[in-house]
């Protein structure tokens, strides 16, 4: 029986040859980098300069370096013309929500939290961002030749797993069967198509959210989100890659039902926009044409700039003006994108990093307590009364900010535990993991298989969710990513049918 070649490069099969850009393709990354450098200058820096004197000091210079660094790394990855979505994701997030936002807020002397950090903390804040980017960059460039941290047998099994069509179909059926119960618990279609506050109120009134714990309501929401999403994306991948599945009418019917269910459960009205974006990105990354150089360059440019120019306006379509104030909008009117970057907590990530420095300055490091809390998110507080809160809560409480639903980027998560070593180490680990994930996904470009490799779905799903993990806080983000990974493991299997079966190459894709 013909078996699957492991998606990741191995001694059995050489990695696919690097792509070479030709003609206009070679100019696209250069054009994109030019746009990524000029648009922030025109849309954010220039309006700040027009308003009066600016704080042009060392922090602003460091943030400017970070903007250029992110833009150049994005351009270099475009020149590689490989779908390295996990590595690209951190650079896109850092460019928009940390570097550009940090530069704009530093020059203006304003930030969405309305809190002044002081020159010393601002300099350390900007330096920590840049150091973390360098550590991620260096780690993501290392191409590991051996799996030194996992048993070889385990690594081989993970690499070789494939989607099991019968399990995917079963998961889809389970999603539809359990949907009425989950929809009812979340308030019904009317609530799910209204806004996040309505869902919160429903879970609170039903006792699933309480002052003591939100764990039960949170798990209902997570399962209601993740179950239909994983079922749909795996089914879509099977339909795209397996001609036998495309000939089955019941598979198409199941897919249509799952599309409707996802529109109800995962719409951006009653769910966080980051989660809705994670779903859209996962499907885009799965699309085989997304790896084309022109599509890749266009996506990186449009998505990154849209994160700064279009993203903030989406709140107008899902919450009322009073709710927008509750979520942290301080200014009475917003006429330009720069107003949102200066006044809306969506762009407070870099300020949160600065406040995390202040938390440590006043209370000391937590010595791993916050990361331990994220790793043991599944332990109920009834069994662990002193279980750590979200790191974002520490940040909000430090400055008395009323909305505790703040960001806590990886820089802040690592720093509150172990200082500079923790922040840089966490970013370096993220770089290694992103490189390994991307290597496995990119290797699929040169291999034809008779089945669908798990990594063909898992890599896009994880890369799409990466924005939530990098943004933080980790404790809040863990439930969904773990549920995603568990469901992906359940719908996959090992293709080996015998103890001595070995992978066999099937040739290059056309």
C-alpha positions, 0 to 999 in steps of 0.5 A: 500500500502506498503511504504518506510522505512526512510533510516535514523535510527529512532524510527520506525526501529533500525539501522543495527547491526555493522559489525564484521570483521573476519579472514583476514578481521580483518588484512586488516585495519592494513595492510592498515595503515602500507602502509599509514605510510611507503609509504610516508616515502619511496617515499617523506620523504626519497628523501627529506632527501637525498637532504641535510639538512631539516627543522625539526622543530615544523611545521614538527612535527605537520605535521607528527602528522597529517599524523599519525592521518589521517592514524589511522582514516582511519584505524579505519573507515576500521575496522568499515567496514561501507560505511561511504564515506563522513567521509572517503572522508575528511580523504583521502583528508587531508591525501594526499593533506594536511598532506603528502604534508605539511610534504614533503614541510616543510622538503624540505623548498619548495612549489609549490607557491615558497613562503616562509611563515616563521617559525611563519606562518608555525607553525600556518599553521600546528597547524590550520590543526591539530585543524581542523582535531580534530574538524571534528573528534569529530563532526563526532563521535556525533550521533544526536538523534533528528533533532534540526535545521530543522522542523520535517516534513521537515526532514521526507520528505527529509528522505523518498523521493524516485526516481521516474522512470518516472521523471528519464526517462524524465530527461534522454530524456531532457539530450539527447534533449538539448545535441546538443545545449550544445555541440555546445555552448561548441565548438562541439565534437572536442573541448570537446575531446581536452583540457580545454583550448580549451573549455575556448577559445570557450566560450571566443570567443562566448562571454560567457566568458568575462573580466566582468563575466564568469557566463553565460559560467560557467552555460552552462558548469555546466549544460552540465556536471551535467544534463547527469551525474545525469540522468545516475547515477539515471538510473543506480541505477534504473536498478540495483535495479528495476527488472521491469526497467531491462525488458524494452528495451527502458530504456537500450537504453536510458542508452546506449545513456547517457553513450555516452553523458557522455563520451563526456561531462564529460571526464577528458580531457576537464574537471577538474580531480576533477570533473571526479573523483567525477563522478567515485567515485559516481558510485563506492559508489553506487555499492553495493559491494563497502561496502564489508570490503575487497573492502572498505579497498582496495579502501581507500588504493589504492585511497589515495596513487594514489592521491599522486603517480598517480594523478600528472602524469595525466596532461601529457595526457591532456595538452601540456608542455607550458600549464603545465607551465601556470598552475603552474609547475615550475620545468623543469623536474619531475622524481619522485612523490616528484618532483610534490608535491614540484613543482605543484600547485595540491599540494599547498592546504596546502600552500594556507592555510598558505597564507590565514593566511598572508592575514588576517595578512595584511588585517584583517578578512572578517567577513563572506563576503567570505562565503556570496559570496559563498552562493549567488553565483547565484547573478550576479556581474552586480547587485552586483558590490562588490560581493566577489571574490573566496578566492583563488583569495585573496590568489593568489593576496597576493603573486602575483601568476600569476595563480589565479586558486588555491585551498582554502581548508575549513581551509582557507575559515573559517579562512579568515572570522572568524579566528580559530573559523571560520576554526574549526567551519566550519570543525565541521559543515562538520563533523556533515553533513558528519555523518548525510549523512553517517548514512542515507546511512549506514541504507540502508544496513539493509532495503529492500524497494520496491522503490529506496531511494533518499539517495541511490544516493544522498549520493554517489553523495555528497560524490564524490563531497566532494573532490571539496568542501573541496579543494575549493574554495567554491564560485567556487564549489557551482554552481555544487553542487546546480545544483546536489541537485536540479536535484536530488530533481526533479527526486524524490518524497515522497512515502506517498500516504495519510495523515496518511500513515506510513513507514513499515519495509520490513525486512533485506537484505540477 
